[in-house]
Amino acid sequence: MRAVVQRARGASVSVDGEIVGSFAGAGIVALVGVTHDDDAAQAVKLADKMYDLRIFGPEHAPADQREGLGREVSASDLGLPVLVVSQFTLYGDTRKGRRPTWDAAAPGPVAEPLVETVVARLRERGAEVGTGVFGADMQVALVNDGPITILLEV
């Protein structure tokens, strides 16, 4: 599994002009891709890894909670929201020619339950999680903070 994780200061995902998931303020946007041999254990590991990344500072916490925070803290430390968007194109192969192939991307019946496992694990951990709509034409808007963008693979 792969995820592109971005530290954001607000984000939304829309389908057919309607916002289906969003957050305001500090949080994480995670574009999640699945390949054929991924499993639920990897989905849980990916969720934990992204939520525990120490990519935030005390300035991202409410003013009354900043005291005693370390220099680098995670979304889980601060209870920040996560916007999860399925992204089969993370497994696009462009090594040959100019047209990507999608052979490495898992088909919907394999990928969708694993993306849902990522979402479920984040919610188990207490995160407020917004999502896109699996397989839909989505428009994602965000303010990348930093900018910080990290590629995770498990």
MOKA-V729346 format. One record per run of one state. SS is the DSSP state (H for helix, E for strand, - for the rest). FROM is the first residue (numbers start at 1). LEN is the number of residues. Records with the same first field share a line. If there is no record, write none. Layout:
# MOKA-V729346
SS->FROM-LEN ; FROM-LEN
This chain:
# MOKA-V729346
-->1-1 ; 16-2 ; 34-1 ; 36-4 ; 53-3 ; 57-1 ; 61-2 ; 66-7 ; 74-1 ; 79-2 ; 87-1 ; 92-1 ; 94-7 ; 102-3 ; 106-2 ; 125-4 ; 132-6 ; 154-1
E->2-14 ; 18-16 ; 35-1 ; 56-1 ; 73-1 ; 81-6 ; 93-1 ; 101-1 ; 105-1 ; 129-3 ; 138-16
H->40-13 ; 58-3 ; 63-3 ; 75-4 ; 88-4 ; 108-17
